[in-house]
Amino acid sequence: MKFKYAGKKIAVVGLGIEGISSARYLAEHGAKISVRDQKELAELPQETVKELKRLGVEFETGKKYLENLSDFDFIVRAPGIRPDLPPLKNAVNRGSTLTSHTQIFFDLCQSNIIGVTGTKGKGTTSTLIKLMLEAAGKKAFLGGNIGEPPLDFLDETKPGNWVILELSSFQLIDLQTSPHIAVVLMVTSEHLDWHTSTNEYQQAKYNIVSHQTERDFAVINTDYRNSVVFAKETKAEKVWVSLTSEEDPGVFVKDDKIWRWFKGKYEEVINTNEVRLPGQHNLENACAAVAAASIVGVSAAVIRNTLKEFPGLEHRLELVREWKDKIFYNDSFSTTPETAIAALRSFTKPMSVILGGSSKNSDYTELGTEVVNNPHLVNAVLIGKTAGEIRKAIKQAGKPKAKLINGKGKFEEIVKLATQVTPKGGIVLLSPACASFDMFENYKQRGLEFKKIVNNF
C-alpha cells in the first residue's frame, strides 16, 4: 500500500518533541518536509537540525516562519500552535490540509487505541492501563502527552496490539477521529492562558468521544459534572467510574474496596488500602484504569497485582525521602488549583505546602477555600508571580488556621524554610497549583530541583 504522504509537500509548524518526530517520520517515508519555527535556526537544537537536514528536511525559521504555507499539501501543527491562527486558516482556505501528529497517528495506526484525557490523572491512568495489559500478556505501547510521540513507534505496531495515548486538549482540539476506548477523568478548566474560554477547553476535550461509534467504549467519571456531559457526545457504550455510586456497567468504590460490574458479574477487585498509589484522586485513576482493562478482558487477579505494585509517576505525589521525622513529596506536575487541592486531600498528617509559580489564568477561589478548611495544613509557603493572587483567594475564603508565609529568595531557601516550619512527623509538599516558567524551564526541572535539594539535606 502506498504511503499517503509520500511525495507530498508538508510543513511541520513547531519543532518541539512532536514536531521533531513528525518531521523525521514523514521524511523517512518519502515526504518533502519544511520545518517552520519562530525561533532562529541557531536557537534550535543543532543535533536535531543536522539529523533532519540529512533526511532532506528544509527549514524556515524566525519572523517568516508562517509565510507561504499555502504552498504545501499538508500542514502539521505542533500541540502548542492554535489551529485558528490566521496564516494556517488562510492556507486551508487555499487548499492546504491542516493536520497534527496525533491525527496522522490515528489515520495510520492499525492497532486498537485507548485514549485518556482529563484535567488531572492522565499520565498515571495511562501508565496503569499499559501495565495491566502487559501483565495480561498483551502487546501495548504508551505515548502521547506523557512523553514518547506515537509516530516514533507507529511502525512497530500491529493489528491486535494496544496503544494507550495520553491526550491533552491541545492535541484533541482539531482531532477528527476518536479512540476505540475513550477514558474521561476529572475535567475542570485548565490552560486558559491558551484556550479562549472554559467552553473551548471543554469542546476540545469532547473530540475524544464525539467521533466514536456503537462499537466503541467511553469510560466516564460520574463524580464530576463536566465529565458526565461527555456521555451526550458519544454513540459508544458507556462504562461508569465513581467513588460514590454504583453503576452497571462500571467500576466503583464501596466498603473500602474497588468493585467492577460487567455483563451482570459483580466482582471485588482490591481493597483500597492495598492500592499503592497515595490519595483519593488516585483511587479515581485506579478505577478508570480498571474499567479500561476490564473492557479489554484483563482478569481481576492481574489488575489487583498491578495496583499493589505500581508506585506512581515521577513528579506526581512522588515520595522523595524521609528525613529527621519529616516526609517530602514532589508533586511538581501540579500546575492547576484542582491538582493541588487533590494533593492536599491526600494526607492526614500535619503538612506544609509550597504553592505558587507563573500564571495560567486560573481561578484560585476553591484552592483558597481548601487552604482555609484543610484540618491538616499548618503552613502555606507562597512563591512566584501568583503568590499575591493565591494569598488574596485564601483571605477571601476566611481566616486560615495555616500560617501564610512569603517564600522569597532562591528555591533552595524556600524549600529549607518549608522544612524548618514543618513539625516532626509532618509532610513537606511541593504542589504549586501553577506553571513554573517564572523560575524554571518546566515542571520537570522544578521537581528535579526540589528532589536535589531534599536529597542533599
N, C-alpha and C positions, 0 to 999 in steps of 0.2 A: 504494500500500500504506500502510495506516495505521501511523503510528509507534507501537510497542508501549508507549512510556512517556507518550504524550500524555494529558493529563488526570489522570495518576497523582500521588498524593502521595508525594514522595520526600524522605527525609532524607539529606543528604550529611554524613557524620561526618568532620571533619578538613579544615581549609581550607589544605592545602598546595598544591603545584603541581597534583597530580591532582585534589584536591578542587575547586579553582577551575575547572579545565577541565570537570569533571563537572557542577558546578552551572550553569556557563554553557551548555554544550551541551544539557543536558536542559531548562533553562528556555527556551532559544531554540526548542526543538522541542515546546513546549506542556506540559511537566510543571510541577507545583506544587512548588517546592523550598523546603526549610527547611535552612539550613546550621547544623550543630552543631559547636562548637569549644570546647575547655576554656579558651581564652584569653577575656578580656573583649573586648567589641566594640571598645573603644578601642585595644586592643593589636593588632588585626588590621590589615593593610594597607588604609588608608582609601580609596585609589583603587579597589581591588578591591571593597570593600564598596559604594561608590557605584555602580560598574558593575553589580554583581549586583542591587542594590536597584532599579535602573532596569528590570531584567528581571523584577521582581516577586518576587525571592527574599527570604524572611524569614530571620531569624537568631535562634538560641537559644544563648547563649554563657555561659561561666563555669561555676559549680558544677552548674547544672541542665542541662548540655548533652546528657546521656544520658537525660533523663526523657521519658516518653510516646512512646517510639519505636514502640510497637505501634500508634500512630495512623496509621502510614504503610504504603503498599503495598510500597514498596521502601526499603531502607537501603543506601546506597553507602558502604562503609568506605574510608578512606584506607589506603595501604600500611602505615603505622605503627600502625594500630589493629588489635589482635588480634581475630579473628573469634569467639573464645570468651569475650569479655567478658560478664559476666552480663546487663547491660542489653540487649545485642544478642541473646543466646541467648533471653532471656525474650520479646523482641519476635518472634523467629522462631517460638517455641512458640505464640504467639498469632496467627500468620497472616501476619506480615510476611516478605518475601523479602530475604535478605541477599545483596548482590552487591558488585561493585567496578568501578572504572574499567576495568580490564583485561578483566574478564568482559563488560561492556557492549560494549566494542570487539569482542571475539571474536563476540558474538551478532549484531552489526550489520554487520560488515565482510564485503564480498563479494570482496575481493582474496585472493590467496594470502599466507599468513602464515608467516614464518620466525621462530622463537623461539630465543633464545640465552640459556643460563644457565651458571653455574659460579661458583666462588669468585673466580677471577681471569680477566681477559681478555674479559669480556662486551662491554664498550664497544668495544674495539679490533676484536674479531672481527665484531661487528655492523656497524661502520663499513666494514670491509673488504668485507663481503658487499655492502653497498649500493653501494659504489664499483665493484665488479666487475660488478654487474648493470647499473648505469647506463652503464658503459663498453661493455657489450654491447648498448646501445640499449633497455633495458627501463625502464619507469617504476617507480621504487622510492621508498619512504618509510621513514624511520628514526625510531623513537620508543621509548617505554617508560622504563626506569630511566635511560637515558642522557641524558634531558633533556626532549624535547618530548612532552607527553601525547598519546597517539594519537587521542583524541577531537577534538583540535584540527585534525587533518587528515582525519578519517573521511569527511567529505562530498566530499573531493577524490578519494578512491579509487574505482576502477572494477574490474569483473571483468577479470582478466588482468594487473592491476598486482601488484606485490610489496610487502609490508610487512615490515620487519625490526624485531623488538621485542627489546630487552634486558630480560630478565625476572629479577627478584630473588626470593628466597624469600618476601619479604613479599607480592609480587604473585601468586605461584604457590600459596600455602598453601591457598586455597579455590577455585582455578580449576577449572572443570568442563569445559573444552574445551582440547584440545592443538593446537598449530600443525601445519600440513601438513609442514613440515620443522623438526624439533627438533634443536638443536645443544647437546650436553652437553660442556662443557670440564672442566678440572680441578675436582673437587668435594672439598672437605675440610670443615672445620667453621668456621662464622662466625656472627656475630650471636647469640652465646649470651647476650648481655645482653637479648635479645628472645625468642628461642626457648627453650622449656623444656628442651631437650636437643639433642644432636647428632642423635639419631634423628628428632626432629620437624623439624629443619632438612632432613635428607635426604628425609623423607617429603614435605615441602612441594615440594622440587625435582622429585620424581617426577611431579608433575602436568603437567610439560612434555611427557611422553611417554605417560602412563598412559591417556589418552583417544584415542590415535591408532588408526587402522585400518590394514588391509593396504595401503591406497593411499597411505599416508604414509611419511615417511623419518625415521630417527633417526641423526644423526651423533654418534658416541660416541668419546671419547678412551680408548683401551685401556691407556694407561700408568698409570692411576690406578684402584685397586680400587674406590673409592667411585663412580667414573664408570661402570665396566664393569657394575655391578649394574643400571643403568638399562635394559640390554638385556632383562632379565627382566620389565620393567614395561610393555613396549610390544609391539603387534602389527605395528608398522611394519617396513619393510625397513631393515636396519642398514647403515650406511656407517661404516667404522672409520677412526680417525685415530691415528697413532703416530709417535714419533720413534725407536722401537727395533725395530719389527717390521712385516713386510709383510702386508697383509690384502686380500682381494678380496671385495667392492668396498671401496676405501679410498684414503686419501692418507697418504703416509709419507715419512720422510727416509731416504735411502740414498746412501752415497758422496758426502755433502755436496751432495745435490740433493733437491728435493721432487719426488716422483712421484705420479701418480694411476693407479689401476687400476679401470677401469669397463667393464662389458659386454665383458670379455675384452681390452680395449685397455690396454696398459701404456705410459704416456706420461710423458716428462720434462716438468716444468713450469718449474722455475727452479733455478739454483744458489743454495745458501743464502747465499753471500756477496753475492748481488745483492739479497737482501731488505733493504730499507732499515731496517726496524724492528730495534732492538738487542735482544739477549738470546735465550737458548734458549727461554724460555717464549713469546716472540713467534713462534718457529717453530711451536709448538703452535697458536697462534691463527691463523697463516697457513694451516696445513694444514686446520684446521677451516673456515676461510672458503673455501678451495679446494674442499673437499668439498661445501659448500652450493651454491656457484656452479656446480660441475660437475653436480649434480643438476638445476639449472635449465637447464643446457645452454650455459654460457659456455665459450668456447674457451680453450685453454691460452695462446694469444698474448695475449688480453685480460687473463687472470689474471696473467700474467707482468708485463705493463706496470704493472698496478695495484700489485703487490708491490714493483716497483722504485721507484715514485713516492711511496707513502704513508709519511709521516714519523712517524705516530703521533698520539696524542691528548694534549691538554694535561693535565698532572699525572700522566701515565703514562710514566715514564722519559723525560721531556721534556728534551732538551738545552737548557739555558738560555744558556750562553755559555762561551767560553774566556777566561781572564784570568790573566796572569802565569804561563803554563805550567800552569795548573790548569783542569780541566773540571768544570762544575757541571751536575748532573742533578736535576730536580724530579720525584720520584715520590710526591708527597703523597697520591695516590689509594691508596697502600699503607696499608691500615688493618688488616691481619691479618699474623701471623707468616709465613704462606706467601707472601704477596706480597713481603714484604721479603727472604725467602730467595731468591726468583726474581730480584729486583733485584741482590742481592749476587753472584749467579752469572752476571750478565750482563757483567761486566767482568774484564779481566785486568791492569789497571794498578793500582798502589797506590791505595788509597782510604780515605777517612774517611766513615763513615755516621752520620747523625743518627737515633737510634732513641728512641721513646717518645711518650707522649701520655696520653689518657684510656683507661680500661679498657673492653674489650668482653668481659671474662671469658675471654680467650684463654689457651691453653696455650703458653708460650714455650720449652718444652723443646727443640724442633727448631731454633728460632732460636738458642738458646744454643749448640747443637752446631755450627751453621753459623758463628757468630762465632768459636768456638774453632778450627775446622778450615779456614776460608777462608784460602788462602795469600796473598791479595792485600789483605786487610783490615789496615790499620795502626792505625786509631783507630775507636773506637765512642763517640760522644758521646751520653750517655743523658740524656733530658729527661722532664719531665712526671710525672704521678702514677704511671705504670707503670715509671719508671726503676729503682726498687728490685726489682721483680719480674723485670725483664729481667736486671739485674745478677746476681741470685740464680740464674737459669736458666743464665747463662753460667758462673758459678763452679761450679755442679753438673756442667756438661758437661766441665770440665777447666781447664787453665791456658791462657788465650788468649795468642797472640802479639801480638794487637792490644792497644793501650793503652785501658783503660776510663776515660772522662773524664766527670765530672759536669757537665752543661750547665745552668748556673744563670743567673738574671737574665732580661733581655729576649731575645726571639727573635733580634734583630739581633746581640746579643753572642754568642749561641750559634753563629750562622752564621759570624761573624767568627772565633770560636775554632776551629771546624772547619776553616776555611780556613787559619788560621795553622799548624795542626799537620799539614796535608797536604803531602807532599813535592812538589817540582816534577815535572811530568809526571803528577801524580796526579789523582784524581777526588774531588770533594765530592758526596756523595749524600744527599739527603733522602728516606728511605724508612722512615717511622716505625713501621710494623707495628701501629699503634694509631689509634684515633679521635683527634679534635682538640679535643674540647669543653672540655678544661681550659684551653686557651689561645686557641682560635679558634672562630668560629661553625661552621665545617665544613672539610673537607679543601681545598676550593677557596680559601678565604681563607688557609689555611696555605700553600698552594702559591704563591698570588699574592704573599704577603708574602716568601716565600723568593726569588722571582724579582726582586721590587723591591729587596731588599737586595743581591742579587748584581749586578744591573744598575747599581746605584749605586756599586759599588766603583771 
